[in-house]
Amino acid sequence: MSTDTQTAPLQVPGHYAATGRAWYLVGVLMGLYMFSFIDRQILGLLVEPIKREFNVSDTQVGMLQGLTFGLFYCTLGIPAGLLADRFSRRWIVAIGVFLWSIAATACGMAAGFWQLVAARMGVGVGEAALSPSAYSMIGDAFPRERLGRALGVYNMGIPIGSGLALILGGMVVNAVSASDAVHVLPVLGEVRSWQIVFIVTGLPGLLLCLLMFTVREPPRRGLLLVDGERPTPVRLRETLRFVWQRFDFFGPFSLAVGLLSIIGYGFLGWLPTALHRRFDVPVGDVAIVLGASTLVLNTAGIVLSGRIADALAARGMRDAAMRVCVVIAVSNTLWGTLGPLMPTLGSAYVLLAFLSLTMSAYTAMAPLAINMVTPNQMRGQVAALYLLMNNLIGLGLGPTLMPLVSDYLLGDPARVYQSMAIVTGVSGALAALLYARICPRYARLVQESAQWN
């Protein structure tokens, strides 16, 4: 199959799914995405007990948060995307949720550091299945003029999941004053306090995966025909050719999102610990405050960014998503650099609240941009390629780079708050420049792809 000039759009007959059914689909997917971030981010509150339990450094914990999870999450996204473009997306998501929930629970039963590493890899394996299928289904359930807000709601799973991870984890940490205390649980036997956090947050997913069978899979739209023939699944090499021909957009775009992800994942992994070390405030207290801010302000920022992009697009701005991303990147750079350096805990909380409003807003723009410029048969694969680049950079480097700078460049783990400011300033500024540069190219691609929907 060629994706150059020998293609024509196939219009799927009939209307889009009824509004209620389409939004129910988004709600279920958002809920699962929320739980994936709870399982993914809860480790950020357990830095100190894990260090004591296994006698490891900040950098090793950072690699546990990012690299060990991210390698499997990123690389297995490619086959997950291929499956999403060919088979039932409901089944792919359900199996993925079940697998990552087992692995997340297993984190709470690890008897050694390398067992914990293996369990975190398993979480990455399962979570790789969700977003490629989710992006594809949502893109088929909504027309273009409502796609931004729909994807914005789906990506609310990031701040809600991260916020709940902070709040619930903070409450558990506060409730158990001795981090090395031993508890006896039915069936599981003796476990330590930090292990209970993993078990409590991992088990619900074993039942939540069944929610996928309460939704209907929308018909595929925006398919391409070859010489008038019926559409066939697109092979990976055809998708790679499609992306390569448009690499002047996809390359800088993925790099920019990855740079913002460095900030996001780094802050989620290290901000509670950094404030605890600097201001001698309990990690649980910090987590509850930051969790509430994340729940309210991050969520508002994601919804608002999607609505703004839709409104600008309705006015004829084809590069609306990229313009919004420029503003997001500048905001994240400013508040993310200044926030950790504030002299008091109160002033730090204030600036970090401003950061919360735009911290995760770019996550609504990325899938919107991909769906707008990619044919249906390739959306799962292109989404997986984007997630590969994004998470190799953001998830692989963010939680590791910040403690690496404080451990080896600044020479003091207590100065991790300064390393957060350094990494944020460089990453955010580069992301803003990249987004600004690709605005014209993105506008042309949106115009070219209008025939697909």
URLIN-V373579 format. One line per field, one symbol per residue. psi: psi as a letter, one per 40 degrees, with the letter a starting at -180 (. if undefined). burial: b if it has 9 or more other ideal C-beta (glycine too) atoms within 8 Angstrom, else e. Layout:
BEGIN
psi = ???
burial = ???
END
This chain:
BEGIN
psi = hiecefiiihhhiiiiiiddddddddddddddddddddddedddefdddddddefiiddddddddcdddddddddeddddddddedahdddddddddddddddddddeeheiddddddddddddddddecdddddddddeeiideeddddddddeedddddddddddddddddddgdheeihihihddahiiddddddddeddddddddeddeeihhiihifiiihfeiiiiihidddddddddefdeddcddddddddddddddddddeddddddddefihddddddddddddddddddddddddddddddddeehdfddddddddddddddddddddeeieidddddddddddddededdddddddddddehideedddddddddddddddddddcedddddddddddfhdefddddddddddddddddddddddeddddddddddedee.
burial = bebeeebebeeeeeeebeeebbbbbbbbbbbbbbbbbbbbbbbbbbbbbbbbbbeeebbbbbbbbbbbbbbbbbbbbbebbbbbbeeebbbbbbbbbbbbbbbbbbbbbbeebebbbebbbbbbbbbbbbbbbbbbbbbbbbeeebbbbbbbbbbbbbbbbbbbbbbbbbbbbbebeebbbebebeeeeebbbbbbbbbbbbbbbbebbebbeebeebebbbbbbbeeeebeebeeebbbbbbeebeebbebbbbbbbbbbbbbbbbbbbbbbbbbbeeebebbbbbbbbbbbbbbbbbbbbbbbbbbbbbbbeeebbbbbbbbbbbbbbbbbbbbbbbbebeeeebbbbbbbbbbbbbbbbbbbbbbbbbbbbbbbbbbbbbbbbbbbbbbbbbbbbbbbbbbbbbeebeebebbbbbbbbbbbebbbbbbebbbebbebbbbbbeebeebe
END
